[in-house]
Amino acid sequence: MNVPLLDVRRQNLPLEAELDEAFRRVLHSGRFILGPEVDRFESAAAEIAGAKHAIGVSSGTDAILVALMALGIGRGDEVICPAFTFFATAGCVTRVGARPVFADSEAESFNLDPDSIEPLITQRTKAIIPVHLYGQPAEMDPILEIARRHGIAVIEDTAQAFSAAYGGQPVGALGDFGTVSFYPSKNLGALGEAGLLVTNRDDLARTARLLRDHGASPKYFHSMVGGNFRIDALQAALLAAKLPHLAEYTAARQNNMREYNRALAGLPGRDTVELILPAVLPDRTHIANQYTLRARRGKRWNWSESPRDALGRWLREHGIGSEVYYPVPLHAQKCFEMYGPQPSLPVAETLANEVISLPIFPELSAEERRAVVDAIFEFVFSAAGLTPGDRMAPSTERA
Ligand SMILES: *Cc1c(COP(=O)(O)O)cnc(C)c1O
C-alpha cells in the first residue's frame, strides 16, 4: 500500500463548495490586495491566537522578517535562535543584517533548550526566537523570564504551532511577536503562500502594518523602509473558509499521533535500533504538525547506513512517504560560515542525524496508519535479525 507523507487534496476537495464560494466572492469584489477579506481573516485568526492584533502577510518567512524589522533589529545586533529548526528562522536574521547566534535544543521536545540561552547573551543580543517545532510549544516560561531580565524581545516562530497552547494560553502572543505560516503542509494550509504576525503590543502592530506595505502612511509618504509583504485577499478568503475546520484537523492529527505512539510502543530489537517516540510535555498542547521519531543506533546495529537513513529508505521502498526535518543543523550550514567557526551543539547535531517524520495528515486512514506501523515493525525485525530467512535488508547496503 502506498502512503503519501501528505495529501492536501483530501483536505481541500471536501470543502470545494466553500472554497469556490470564497474564490467567487473575491473575483466579483475586484479587491485582490488587503481589504475586507483580509480584515475578516485577521480578526478570526487573532481570536485563535488569543492576540490583540493579527496582521496577514505574504508567508511565514516574511512574518519573521517583518517582526525583526518592526523591532528595529539590524546591523551589529545578535539574535539567539535554535540551530535545530527550519532555515527561515535564522535566514531572516541574516537578511536584516543581524547575526543569528545558535543555541542547542532539548532532545525530548526538539525545542530550544532554555539553559543554553543565557551563556550566549551579549550586549548586542536583541531578541530570542524560540520555535514551537513540530507543533509542540517550546519551554516559554524560562525563555520569557530570561528575555525580561535582559530586556530583549521574544519572537515566537509559531509556523508549525498555530492554535497550540502553553500553560493554557495560545502560543504566538506570549512574547512580543508570533509568526505563523500557512504553507500548505501546516495545520492550517493555504492554497499557496500566506503568513501572519500576531502581537498584543499596539506599537509593534502599527509598525508591522506599515512595514507590510512599504512603510507608507499615507500612501507614497514613507516614514520607514518596508516592503511588499502583503497577504492576497484570495488566500485570506480561502483561509477564512478553512479556519472553522482547524480544530478538527488538529484533533485528527493528535489522534494519529496517539495511535502511532500506542502501536509503536514496545518495539523489540532495541540493542540494534531504538525508535524514540515523540513525547508531549506537561502543561501544553501539541498540535501534531509532524510526527517525528528518532532512530537511534544500538550497539548491535551493523548496516552501513545510519538507522535513520536505513528506515527512510525502507519506507520509500515500501511506498511510504517520510521526510527528514531537518538533516543539517543551521550552525553547520555553508551560508553561515561567514560568521566564523561555530561551537558544536551536540543535541542539535544528534537530532539532525536521528529524526524522521512519518505521514500524520488529518485524513490519513486507519489502514494507512497500519501500513506505516507494519513497515516499521518489519524494518526493526529485519535490522535486528528477528525474523527467519526471507525478511532481509532491502538492498546491498548491509555492512
Ligand atoms: C514553514 C516554516 C517557516 C516558513 O514559513 P513559509 O510560510 O514557508 O515562509 C518558518 N519557520 C518554521 C519553523 C517553519 O516550519
Ligand as a Chemical Component Dictionary entry (heavy atoms), coordinates in Angstrom:
data_LIG
# 
_chem_comp.id                   LIG 
_chem_comp.type                 NON-POLYMER 
_chem_comp.pdbx_formal_charge   0 
_chem_comp.three_letter_code    LIG 
# 
loop_
_chem_comp_atom.comp_id 
_chem_comp_atom.atom_id 
_chem_comp_atom.alt_atom_id 
_chem_comp_atom.type_symbol 
_chem_comp_atom.charge 
_chem_comp_atom.model_Cartn_x 
_chem_comp_atom.model_Cartn_y 
_chem_comp_atom.model_Cartn_z 
_chem_comp_atom.pdbx_ordinal 
LIG C1 C1 C 0 7.220 26.682 7.440  1  
LIG C2 C2 C 0 8.147 27.349 8.397  2  
LIG C3 C3 C 0 8.597 28.664 8.211  3  
LIG C4 C4 C 0 8.381 29.444 6.948  4  
LIG O1 O1 O 0 7.093 29.563 6.530  5  
LIG P1 P1 P 0 6.782 29.873 4.975  6  
LIG O2 O2 O 0 5.328 30.203 5.003  7  
LIG O3 O3 O 0 7.098 28.625 4.227  8  
LIG O4 O4 O 0 7.627 31.005 4.563  9  
LIG C5 C5 C 0 9.370 29.245 9.200  10 
LIG N1 N1 N 0 9.721 28.573 10.306 11 
LIG C6 C6 C 0 9.336 27.306 10.512 12 
LIG C7 C7 C 0 9.741 26.617 11.776 13 
LIG C8 C8 C 0 8.554 26.645 9.552  14 
LIG O5 O5 O 0 8.197 25.381 9.761  15 
# 
loop_
_chem_comp_bond.comp_id 
_chem_comp_bond.atom_id_1 
_chem_comp_bond.atom_id_2 
_chem_comp_bond.value_order 
_chem_comp_bond.pdbx_ordinal 
LIG C1 C2 SING 1  
LIG C2 C3 SING 2  
LIG C2 C8 DOUB 3  
LIG C3 C4 SING 4  
LIG C3 C5 DOUB 5  
LIG C4 O1 SING 6  
LIG O1 P1 SING 7  
LIG P1 O2 DOUB 8  
LIG P1 O3 SING 9  
LIG P1 O4 SING 10 
LIG C5 N1 SING 11 
LIG N1 C6 DOUB 12 
LIG C6 C7 SING 13 
LIG C6 C8 SING 14 
LIG C8 O5 SING 15 
# 
